[in-house]
Amino acid sequence: MTKGDMTRSDISRGIVITGTDTGIGKTVFSAGLVGLLDGFYWKPVQSGLDEETDSEAVTRLSGLPAGRVLPEVYRLKTPLSPHRSAEIDGVAIEAAKLSLPELPGPLFIEGAGGVMVPLNRQTKFIDIFREWQLPVILCARTGLGTINHTLLSIEALRARGIPLIGVAFVGEEMADSQKTIAEFGNVRQLGRLPYLDPLTSKTLREAMVSGFDLSPIAWGQ
């Protein structure tokens, strides 16, 4: 699926937000996106409960009203890949329990880590993405190594027929790396979210408005 292949009906069913790696800023991007587009947020599998969870961060940063952040299906204690965290907790992650909820508005789903992260010993997150057949936004950091990681992630998604809306970069501007990924990956460059200090719902919303072209996914426009 190359750029320009999205349809409004594809996108209105929901969007998956995934990344090229863990800890690259996709939760902050998710909070900004779901708040700006007034949707619902869902993190089906949360690994690590000792610090602020991704759902709690989105609640704090998105500005969404109560009830728009859906509860996780699996809450795992150890901050590891879901398959290992579940094993440590004595939990079996069942892919069948990750069916899409019916909601009165657009749903934004955040994966865990990168596209190939295992949920259990048989299933990776990308397998669930293929079953859902929802369009994906791929978050990528701008630092060294991002070209390789991002192009590999793009290839993995397309090899499975998963629709790709575009790439959202997070970090300091690296214009050539961003351009190279867009050209080699034949993918939209949606924009870039800089590191924010302070990081608040206000500064995040301002950065999303100024830093992204969201016309491909703006419902009703």
N, C-alpha and C positions, 0 to 999 in steps of 0.2 A: 504494500500500500504506500504510494508515494504522495507527496504534497499535492493538495488540490482534490483528493479523492473523498474527503469528508462530505457528508450530507447533513442537513439540519436534523433530519429524523434520527440519524446515527447518534448525534451528539446529545439530543434531548433526552435520550434514555439514561444517560449518565456518562461520567468520565472517570477513568482510572489515572491516578497520579503515581508514577513509579520513578525509580532512579537508577543511576549507573552504579551506585554504591550506597553504603550506609553513612549517615552523618553528613550528608551534603546539603541539607537545607530544604528537603522536600516537604517537611511538615510545616515550616514557616510559609513556603510557597502555597501549600494547600490551604492554610488558614487565610492567606490573603485572597486567594482565588474564590474560595467558597463564600467568604464574607462579601467580596465585591459583587459576585453574581447571585447572592442571596439564595444559596442552596442548602443541601443537607450534607453533612460530613460523616464518613464511616471508615473506621480503621478496624477491619475484621479481626486481625491478630496483633496483639500487643505483647512484645517481649521486653521485660524489664519494668518493675513496678516501684522500685525504691525512690526514683526521682519523678519529676513531672512526666506524665504519660503524654503521648502525642495527642490524644483526644482532649486532655486537660489543656495542653498548649493551644490547640485550635479554639477551644472554648474561650480562653483568655485573650487570644489575638484576633479572632475573626469578627467579633462584634455581633455574632448571631444571637437571636433570641433563644430562650430555653427550649430544649427539645429538638434542636436542629443538629446536635452532635449525637449520633446514635451510639448505643453501647456496643462494646466489642463482643465478638462471639467467644474469643479465647483471650484470657488475661494470664500471661505467663510471667513467672517471677524473675527469671534470669535473663539479663540482656545479651542473649545469643541469638543465632539463627533460630527461627521458630521450631524447626524439627528437633534441635537439640534441647532447647529450653523446655519444650513439651515433654521430652523424654525424662529430663531431670525432675519435672513436676509430676511425672506419672500420668500424663495426659496424652490421649491420642487425638490428633487433629484430623477431623473428618472433612474432606472436601465437600461432601454433600451438605454440610451445615453452613456453607458459605454461599448459599443461594441469594440472589439479589432481592432486597426488600422492596415492597411496593410503597411508593411515596407520592405525595401530591406536588412534588417539585424536583428539580434537578439534583442528582446524587453525585457527590465527589468521593471517590474511594481511594484511600492511600494504602499502597502496598507496604511491605517490610523490606528494607534494604534494596538490593538490586533485583532485576527481572528474574534471575535464575535462582533466587533464594529458595531452599527447600522448606515446604510445610511439614512433610513427613518423609519417610524413606522411599516413597513412591511418587510424590507429587511436588512440583515446584510452583511458585506463584505464577509463572508464565503460563502454566497449564490451566490455571484457573482463569487467567485473562483470556485465554483462547476460548474457554467455555462460555464466558460472559459475552464475548464479542462486543465489548464496549471500546470506544476510542481511547487512546492512551496519550497522555502528556508525559514526556520523558524529561526528568530533571537531571541536570548535569552540572557539576562544579566547573569552574573556569581554570583551575590550576593544572599543573603539569600532569600529563597522563590522560587528560580528559578526552583527547581525540580518539585514542585507542578504545577506551572504555565505552565511549558514547557510540562509536560506529559499530562495535560489537553488539551492543544492546539493540541498536536499530536493526541490524541484520537478524538477530534472534527473534525480534518481534515480527518482522516481515516474513521470515521463514515459516511462521505459524499463521500467517494471514490475519494478524492482529492490526486493526486500523491505528495509525499513528498521526496524531494531530500536529505535533511539532515538538521542539526542544525548548525547555525553559532553563536558562543558565542562572547559576547562583554563585556570586563571588565578585571579585574585582574584575574590571573589564579586561578581556584578552581578545581583542578584536580579530586577530588573525586566526586563533584557534576556533573561535565561534564561527567565523566565515568558512573555514576549512571543513568543519563538521557539517554545516548547512549544505555546502557544495558536494562533498563526497557522499553524504547521506541522502542527498536530494530530499531535504526535509525543511519545513518552516523553522525559522528562528523566531520564536514567539517574543523573546525579550530577555532581559537580565534583571535579577533581583540582587542588589548590592547587600553587603553586610550592613546591618542597621544598628546604630548606637545613639540613642536608646532604641530598643525594639519594643514598640507599643502597637496597639491596634491602629492608632492614628498614623504613625510613621510607616507602618506596613501598608496601609491602604494608599497613602500618598505614593509610595514606591511602586506599587502595583499599577496605579493609574498612569504614572509617568514612564514606567519602564517596560510595559508590555502592550503589544497589539493583540487584544483579545477578540477582535472582530470575527475570527473563525468559530468562536464558541459563545458568542453573545446571543442568547435566545431572543427572538423577536426583533432582531435588527437586520 
